[in-house]
Amino acid sequence: MSAKTAHPRIIIVKKHVASHDDEHGGAWKVAYADFVTAMMALFIVLWLLSASEKVQKAVGGYFQDPTGKGRQTGSTTAGVGEVLTLNQNQLQLLKEKLEQAMRQIPAFQNMAKQIRMTITAEGLRIDLLETQRGLFFETGNPKPTEAGTELIRLLAGELRKLPNKVAIEGHTDSTPYGRTDYSNWELSADRANSARRILTAAGVTDDRISQVRGFADQRLLLKSEPDNPSNRRISIIVRNLGLDLQEENTAQTQVDPKKTQAAADKK
C-alpha cells in the first residue's frame, strides 16, 4: 500500500424517471376531441333525418344565411330562393284571378288569344299582343285604344292590392317606323309609358313602378317572323318580392366594391 491515503472511487448513477406526460404526451386529448366531435356530428345528422321538412329547411337556411338578413330582404342567394318559392304560389293564384276577372270584360272573347300570362324567373309576365289592325294601341301610335285602356285598368285594380313592384316593357316588330325623328325605340318606350300612366291613374302608386323599358325590335316574340304584328306588344311584369333590392345591392357593389368589402370586414 502506498504512503498516500487511498480515496474510494465514487460512482454516480443517473436514472431518468419517465413522467406520465412524457410517456403518453397530449395525443390522447386530440383523439378524444375528434371522437366527441364525430359523435356530435352523427347525432345532429340523425336528428335532422328524423326532423320535419320545415325544420330541415330552417337549419339549412341558417347555415346559408346566419344573420337572417337574406330571409328578410331577399338580398342573398338563400333569401332570394325562399322568396321566389313563396312567390311562385302567390303569382299562380294571381294569374288565375286575373284570368277570371278578364272574362268579365265584354270584349274579352275578341282579345283572349292576344293575352298571354306566364310565370318567369322575374315574376308574372302579362303580354298584350297586338293584331294587324291594332288592338290595345292604335297602329303606329303610342295612344292606347279603348279596349287597351279598359284592360290595363282592370289589371291595375288587382295589382294595386299587391306589395310587388311592377315593370313595364314596350316592344315593336322589325318594320321601320318611317320617320327620321321617331323610330321604333321611341314608339316602344312611349307605349310603355302610356301603360304606366294608366296604371298609376288607376291606383298603382309611382313607387310601385320599378322600371319602364323600351326594347324596339330587339326582343322579338317570333324571331322567324320579325314583321309579325304579335311582336308588337306591351308587357306588364309583376316582379318577385326582393328582386329590386337585390339588384340595387348588386349595383352598389359594382360601383364601390372597396366600400362594400370594408363594411363586410367590419362585421
Residue, then its C-alpha position, 0 to 999 in steps of 0.5 A: m500500500s502506498a504512503k498516500t491515503a487511498h480515496p474510494r472511487i465514487i460512482i454516480v448513477k443517473k436514472h431518468v424517471a419517465s413522467h406520465d406526460d412524457e410517456h403518453g404526451g397530449a395525443w390522447k386529448v386530440a383523439y378524444a376531441d375528434f371522437v366527441t366531435a364525430m359523435m356530435a356530428l352523427f347525432i345532429v345528422l340523425w336528428l335532422l333525418s328524423a326532423s320535419e321538412k320545415v325544420q330541415k329547411a330552417v337549419g339549412g337556411y341558417f347555415q346559408d344565411p346566419t344573420g337572417k338578413g337574406r330571409q328578410t330582404g331577399s338580398t342573398t342567394a338563400g333569401v332570394g330562393e325562399v322568396l321566389t318559392l313563396n312567390q311562385n304560389q302567390l303569382q299562380l293564384l294571381k294569374e288565375k284571378l286575373e284570368q277570371a276577372m278578364r272574362q268579365i270584360p265584354a270584349f274579352q272573347n275578341m282579345a283572349k288569344q292576344i293575352r298571354m300570362t306566364i310565370t318567369a324567373e322575374g315574376l308574372r309576365i302579362d303580354l298584350l299582343e297586338t293584331q294587324r289592325g291594332l288592338f290595345f294601341e292604335t297602329g303606329n301610335p303610342k295612344p292606347t285604344e279603348a279596349g287597351t285602356e279598359l284592360i290595363r285598368l282592370l289589371a291595375g285594380e288587382l295589382r294595386k292590392l299587391p306589395n310587388k313592384v311592377a315593370i313595364e316593357g314596350h316592344t315593336d316588330s322589325t318594320p321601320y317606323g318611317r320617320t327620321d325623328y321617331s323610330n321604333w325605340e321611341l314608339s316602344a318606350d312611349r307605349a310603355n309609358s302610356a301603360r304606366r300612366i294608366l296604371t298609376a291613374a288607376g291606383v298603382t302608386d309611382d313607387r310601385i313602378s320599378q322600371v319602364r323599358g323600351f326594347a324596339d325590335q330587339r326582343l322579338l316574340l317570333k324571331s322567324e317572323p320579325d314583321n309579325p304584328s304579335n311582336r308588337r306588344i306591351s308587357i306588364i311584369v309583376r316582379n318577385l318580392g326582393l328582386d329590386l333590392q337585390e339588384e340595387n345591392t348588386a349595383q352598389t357593389q359594382v360601383d364601390p366594391k372597396k366600400t362594400q368589402a370594408a363594411a363586410d370586414k367590419k362585421 
